Structures are given as C-alpha cells and as structure tokens.
Amino acid sequence: MPYITLSDQIKKLHNPQRSDAFVKQLRNAVREGDIDAADLQVRFDLPKRFAKRGTDETYTRKVRDMIIDVTPAFEEWFENINRELTPARNGGRIKVSVAAVESGLVDFKSLAEETRKKMDASFNKGQALGKSRAGKAPRKSSKK
C-alpha cells in the first residue's frame, strides 16, 4: 500500500492559498472515517500566506503532518476537494475560458443558459423601450 504525507499532498493543490481549508477538510474526512490517516510528530509550514490586520506583514502557520493511506477512494476525494478549492474565495468565480470549460471547472450548460437569459433580458428591455417611445410625440427642439 502506498502512503503519502500531508505536506507532500498539499504540494499537489492547484491553489496553495486554500491549503488551510484543505487541511480542515482532510481532518474532517479522517474523523468521519472516509479516509485513513495518522498524525506524525513533525510539523510543517502551510504554503498559505496569512496577512496581519492593519499592516503589510504576512506570516505562515504550522500544522501537524499526517501520513495518508493512498487508495482509489482517497484519490477521488482529493480530486473533488481540489476542484472545490480551486476558485479564489473573493467572489468564488472562475474566469470563463476554453481551458476552464474543457477541464470541467466551469459547467458549459449552465454558462450557456446564463448567457441566454442575459440576451433575452437585454432584448426584452429594448423592446419595452421602443414600445414606450412609440406612443409619444417627437420632442421639439428648443433651438432658435
């Protein structure tokens, strides 16, 4: 059976700034029995940079390392969590691009539906504006 440490697994995250959230998710999964892992005595620095309020200083946090049993279930769990943690927290939106659609980070069907709704709303707004102006007399110019 292959094993990997938490510190090595974190290096595989697409967004290292979410490493603290990953550690929290992993510990929850271990506690619930979804994943087999054990604590190690060593600690390591998370790659996430934390900002101190009111200053430009940043710092890192140390967490206890773990040894994880790499099973197909763990690999599937990791892929799902990694995908969830990929978008940035501010806004939580992924920039729409061909690569994002092809990788599955953006759902194309929902994106197309959203675009369709925007286009329909814009069209209806234009139609309503045209109808409201149709019954009015043309404005007279105040130029002399």
N, C-alpha and C positions, 0 to 999 in steps of 0.2 A: 504494500500500500504506500502510495506517495504522500508525503507530508510537506507542508509549506508553512512558513512563519507569517504572521500578520504583517510584519514590517516588509516582507517581500511581496505580499499580495497587494498591499497599498500602492506599491510602485506601478501596478497594472491599472490603477484607476485612470479614467480619461480626464477627470477633473480633480487634481490633488487638493484643491481648496475645500473639497467636500469630504476629506479624509476623516474628520471628526464625526460626521454623520454616518460614514461607513462603519467606523468602529462601534458606534452605538447600535446600528442595525445588526452587526455581526454578534455583539454580545446578547442582544435580544433573541436572535436565532439560536444561539448556543443554549441560553436559558430555557427556551421553549422546546429544545430537543430536536430542532430541524437540522442542526449542524453539529458535528463532533469536533471539539477543540478543547485545549487545555492551556492554562496560564503558564508562562515561563517567568523566571525570576528577573530577567533583564527588562529594561525599559528602553524606549526609543523615541526620538522626536517625530511628531507628525509633520508632514510637509506643508500643512496649512499654516499661513501666517496670520496671527491674530493682531488686531490693532488696539492700541491703548487709547481710551477715550480722551479727547482733548489734546492729544499730541500726535506727532507723526511716527512715533515709535511702534515697532511691531515685535512680537515675541512668538515662540513656539511652545507647544505643550508636550509633555512626555506622557506616554501611556505604556502600560504593561504589555509586553509582547505575548503572543499566543502561538501555539503550534496547531495547525488545522489539518484535519483529515480530508484530502482532496478526493472527493467522489464525484460521479456524474451529477448527483443532486446538488452538491456544493457548487460545481461549475455553472450549472443552470441558475442557481440562486445568485451567484456572483454576477452573471451577465445581466440578470434582471435589475439587481441593485445598482450596478454600474450605469445602466441605461437611465434609471430613475435619477441618479445623482449627477448626470452629465449636464443638464441645463443649469445655468447660474441661478442663484437664489433671487437676485434682484430682477423681478419680472417673471422669472421662470420660463422665459420664452427662448426658443431656439431659432436662430436665423434660418429662414427658409432658403434652401439651396438644393441643387440637384443631389449633392452628396448627402445632405441630411435626409432627403426623401428616400434615396436608394439604401441608406444604412438603416432605415426604419425609425429614426429619431422623430420624424415628422410623419403623421398619418396623412397620406395624399388624399384620400376620400373626404376626410373632414376639412382639409385645406380647400379642396375644390368646392365643397358645399358652402364654406365660409365666403369664398370669392363670389359664388353665385348669389348669395344673399346680399353682399355689398353692391354688386352690379344691379340687382333688382331694385334695391332701395334707392340707388342713385337714379335709375331710370324713372321710377315712380315719382321721385321728388321733382325731376324735370318736367314730367307730365303734369303734375299738380300745379307747378309754377306757370306753365303755359296756359292751363285752363283758367287760372285766376286772372291772368292778364288778358285773356281773350274777350271778356265782357267789359273791359274798361275802355274809355275813350282815350285816344292818344294824348299825351301831355303837350301842352302848348309851351313853346319856348318863350322865355322872358327876355330875350334879346331885343333891343330896339334899334 
